[in-house]
Amino acid sequence: MRNKGGRPKKAVKKDQLLGVKCSLLERRAIEAKARSANLSVSEYLRTMGIDGKIDRPERTLPREVLKITGTLNHLAANINQIAHKRNRHDELNALERATLQHDSTVLRQLAKDIKSYLQ
């Protein structure tokens, strides 16, 4: 038989329809839970009905990584403010120069911390 193209046939075809009666509130809750699990409503209900649970890997970052991210965000905000001022051709005052020097030191230490964390 000649291949007519198109989507390939699935090994297990899902051709059975199962209607479920629920209230509007229940429907919204099911849809929200399916969305949060990154599944369609059908996939969510099938998985819950068969397995009784949704396996979602917890994606939590280690405390050290969160601390580094917070420090980087803080440094980026400081550098952005100083760059904005310099782009207007304004001179940095003593406090801003000290802040820049401190941020530079913190950034060097952060680089060392990242290296030691990864080793």
C-alpha positions as CSV (number, residue, x, y, z in Angstrom):
1,M,0.0,0.0,0.0
2,R,1.3,3.5,-0.9
3,N,2.1,5.9,1.9
4,K,-0.3,8.8,1.7
5,G,1.7,10.9,4.2
6,G,0.2,12.7,7.1
7,R,0.5,12.0,10.8
8,P,1.8,8.5,11.7
9,K,-0.7,6.1,13.4
10,K,-0.3,5.8,17.2
11,A,0.4,2.4,18.7
12,V,-2.4,2.8,21.2
13,K,-5.3,4.9,19.8
14,K,-7.3,6.8,22.4
15,D,-10.7,6.6,20.8
16,Q,-12.9,6.0,23.8
17,L,-14.8,9.0,25.2
18,L,-15.6,9.2,28.9
19,G,-17.9,12.0,30.0
20,V,-17.5,13.3,33.5
21,K,-20.2,15.4,35.2
22,C,-19.0,18.1,37.5
23,S,-19.9,21.5,38.8
24,L,-18.4,24.7,37.3
25,L,-16.3,25.1,40.4
26,E,-15.0,21.5,40.1
27,R,-14.3,22.0,36.4
28,R,-12.2,25.2,37.1
29,A,-10.3,23.4,39.8
30,I,-9.5,20.4,37.6
31,E,-8.4,22.7,34.7
32,A,-6.2,24.7,37.0
33,K,-4.5,21.6,38.4
34,A,-4.0,20.3,34.9
35,R,-2.4,23.6,33.9
36,S,-0.1,23.6,36.9
37,A,1.0,20.0,36.0
38,N,1.6,21.1,32.4
39,L,-1.0,18.5,31.2
40,S,-4.2,18.6,29.2
41,V,-7.3,18.0,31.2
42,S,-7.6,14.5,29.6
43,E,-4.0,13.6,30.4
44,Y,-4.5,14.9,34.0
45,L,-7.7,13.0,34.6
46,R,-6.3,9.8,33.0
47,T,-3.2,9.9,35.2
48,M,-5.1,10.7,38.4
49,G,-7.7,8.0,37.6
50,I,-5.1,5.3,36.9
51,D,-2.1,6.2,39.2
52,G,-3.9,8.4,41.7
53,K,-1.1,11.0,41.6
54,I,0.8,13.2,39.3
55,D,4.6,12.8,39.4
56,R,6.1,16.3,39.2
57,P,9.7,16.6,40.0
58,E,10.3,19.3,42.6
59,R,12.5,22.0,41.2
60,T,14.1,23.6,44.2
61,L,17.5,25.3,44.0
62,P,20.0,24.9,46.7
63,R,20.2,27.7,49.3
64,E,23.7,28.6,48.0
65,V,22.5,29.1,44.5
66,L,19.6,31.3,45.6
67,K,22.0,33.4,47.7
68,I,24.3,33.8,44.7
69,T,21.4,34.8,42.5
70,G,20.2,37.4,45.0
71,T,23.7,38.9,45.3
72,L,24.0,39.0,41.5
73,N,20.7,40.8,41.2
74,H,21.8,43.3,43.8
75,L,25.1,43.9,42.1
76,A,23.4,44.3,38.7
77,A,21.1,46.9,40.0
78,N,23.9,48.9,41.5
79,I,26.0,48.7,38.4
80,N,23.0,49.7,36.3
81,Q,22.5,52.8,38.4
82,I,26.1,53.8,38.2
83,A,26.2,53.2,34.4
84,H,23.1,55.3,33.9
85,K,24.7,58.2,35.8
86,R,28.0,57.9,33.8
87,N,26.1,57.8,30.5
88,R,24.6,61.2,31.4
89,H,28.3,62.3,31.9
90,D,27.8,62.9,35.6
91,E,30.7,62.4,37.9
92,L,30.5,59.7,40.6
93,N,30.5,61.0,44.2
94,A,32.7,59.4,46.9
95,L,29.8,57.1,48.1
96,E,29.2,55.8,44.6
97,R,32.9,55.2,44.0
98,A,33.1,53.3,47.3
99,T,29.9,51.3,46.4
100,L,31.5,50.4,43.0
101,Q,34.7,49.3,44.7
102,H,32.7,47.2,47.3
103,D,30.6,45.7,44.5
104,S,33.8,44.8,42.6
105,T,35.1,43.0,45.7
106,V,31.8,41.2,46.3
107,L,31.8,40.1,42.6
108,R,35.3,38.6,42.9
109,Q,34.4,36.8,46.0
110,L,31.2,35.5,44.3
111,A,33.2,34.1,41.4
112,K,35.4,32.3,44.0
113,D,32.4,30.9,45.8
114,I,30.9,29.7,42.5
115,K,34.1,27.9,41.6
116,S,34.4,26.2,45.0
117,Y,30.7,25.2,44.9
118,L,31.1,23.6,41.5
119,Q,34.3,21.6,42.5
